[in-house]
Amino acid sequence: MKNLILISVLAATSTATSAEEQRIELNNFYPLSQENFDLGDHIFHIADNKGGFEVIEGPVDGGLARCLGSGFGYQDGTNSISGICIFGEGEDTFTMRWKAGEKGAANSWEIIVGTGRYDGMTGEGIATTDIVSMYQALPLRRTHIVGTVEIPD
């Protein structure tokens, strides 16, 4: 009987502390703040975009976002452009590292750190970016982010 109780307690404990992979889908919106420097056969790109994000699906709350990036882009579609996006504010944030897709492919991303309620968060997926017009034709960039994440309980 003691073994049965111990097994039940251990099973309940391991279930409560394990993270479950969940689908995530976000839209990140921000006014475009970037520069491209023409270097002849390639460009140098730098961006510092501040805005917000909405949750379509997933275990996170919408809020503020900041995305920073830089790198070189070449005429053949290859590049070294990468950066980070920090989602949330205060004690509850998660940071995504991204790499621009090459030759028309979607960007790839991975969660590299979480704080507060996102502490220990991991995940990965893809992101596609376009320019949208909202609020009286103000040009905004929208990044559509999809993938999976795990957040420890």
C-alpha positions in Angstrom: 0.0 0.0 0.0 2.9 2.4 0.9 4.4 1.8 -2.6 1.1 2.5 -4.3 0.8 5.8 -2.5 4.4 6.7 -3.3 4.0 5.9 -7.0 0.8 8.1 -7.1 2.6 11.0 -5.4 5.6 10.7 -7.7 3.3 10.6 -10.8 1.4 13.6 -9.7 4.6 15.5 -8.9 6.2 14.8 -12.3 3.1 15.8 -14.1 2.9 19.1 -12.3 6.5 20.1 -13.0 6.8 19.0 -16.6 6.4 21.4 -19.5 4.1 20.7 -22.4 4.9 21.7 -25.9 2.3 24.2 -27.1 1.6 25.8 -30.5 2.2 29.6 -30.6 1.1 32.1 -33.1 1.7 35.8 -32.7 1.6 39.0 -34.8 4.2 41.6 -34.0 3.4 45.2 -35.2 5.8 48.1 -35.2 6.6 51.3 -37.1 9.5 50.6 -39.4 12.8 51.9 -38.1 15.7 50.6 -40.2 18.5 51.6 -42.4 20.1 49.9 -45.4 23.6 51.0 -46.5 24.4 50.3 -50.1 27.9 48.8 -50.4 27.9 48.0 -54.1 27.2 44.3 -54.5 25.7 44.0 -51.0 24.0 46.0 -48.2 24.5 46.5 -44.5 21.1 46.4 -42.7 20.4 47.7 -39.2 17.0 47.9 -37.4 15.7 48.9 -34.0 11.9 48.4 -34.1 9.6 49.1 -31.1 6.0 48.1 -31.1 3.7 45.5 -29.7 2.4 42.0 -30.3 -0.9 40.2 -30.2 -1.5 36.6 -29.4 -3.5 34.5 -31.9 -2.7 31.3 -30.1 -0.5 30.2 -27.3 0.4 30.4 -23.6 1.7 34.0 -23.5 0.1 37.4 -23.0 0.3 40.2 -25.7 2.1 43.4 -24.9 5.2 45.4 -25.9 7.9 44.1 -28.2 11.3 45.4 -29.4 13.2 43.8 -32.3 16.8 44.6 -33.1 18.9 43.3 -35.9 21.8 43.8 -38.3 23.9 42.1 -40.9 24.9 41.9 -44.5 22.6 41.0 -47.5 24.0 39.9 -50.8 22.6 40.1 -54.4 22.3 36.3 -54.6 19.8 36.3 -51.7 22.3 35.0 -49.0 22.7 37.1 -45.8 24.1 37.3 -42.3 21.2 39.3 -41.0 20.1 38.2 -37.5 18.9 39.7 -34.2 16.7 39.4 -31.2 13.1 40.3 -30.2 12.2 41.0 -26.6 8.5 40.3 -25.9 6.7 41.7 -22.8 8.0 44.1 -20.1 8.9 44.2 -16.5 9.6 40.9 -14.9 7.7 38.8 -17.5 9.7 38.7 -20.8 10.9 36.2 -23.3 13.6 36.8 -25.9 13.7 35.3 -29.3 16.8 35.0 -31.5 16.0 35.2 -35.2 17.9 34.7 -38.5 16.6 36.3 -41.7 15.6 33.7 -44.3 17.8 33.3 -47.3 16.7 33.3 -50.9 13.0 34.1 -50.1 12.7 31.6 -47.2 10.9 32.5 -43.9 13.0 33.7 -41.0 13.8 31.1 -38.3 13.6 31.8 -34.6 14.3 30.2 -31.2 13.6 31.3 -27.7 16.9 31.9 -25.9 15.7 33.2 -22.4 12.6 33.9 -20.4 12.1 35.8 -17.1 9.3 35.9 -14.5 6.4 33.7 -15.6 8.4 32.8 -18.8 11.5 31.6 -16.9 12.9 28.5 -18.6 10.8 29.0 -21.7 12.1 27.3 -24.9 10.8 27.1 -28.4 11.4 27.5 -32.1 9.6 28.2 -35.4 9.4 30.5 -38.4 8.4 34.1 -39.0 7.3 35.9 -42.1 7.3 39.7 -42.4 5.4 42.2 -44.6 4.5 45.8 -44.6 0.9 46.6 -43.7 -1.0 49.9 -43.6 -3.0 50.7 -40.5 -4.3 53.9 -38.8 -4.7 56.3 -41.7 -2.1 54.6 -43.9 0.8 54.8 -41.4 3.3 52.2 -42.7 3.8 49.4 -40.2 5.7 46.2 -40.4 4.0 43.0 -39.3 5.8 39.8 -38.5 3.7 36.7 -38.3 5.3 34.2 -35.9 4.4 30.5 -35.6 6.0 27.6 -33.9 6.0 25.7 -30.6 7.1 26.7 -27.1 7.4 25.0 -23.7 7.1 27.0 -20.4 7.9 25.1 -17.2 5.1 25.1 -14.6 
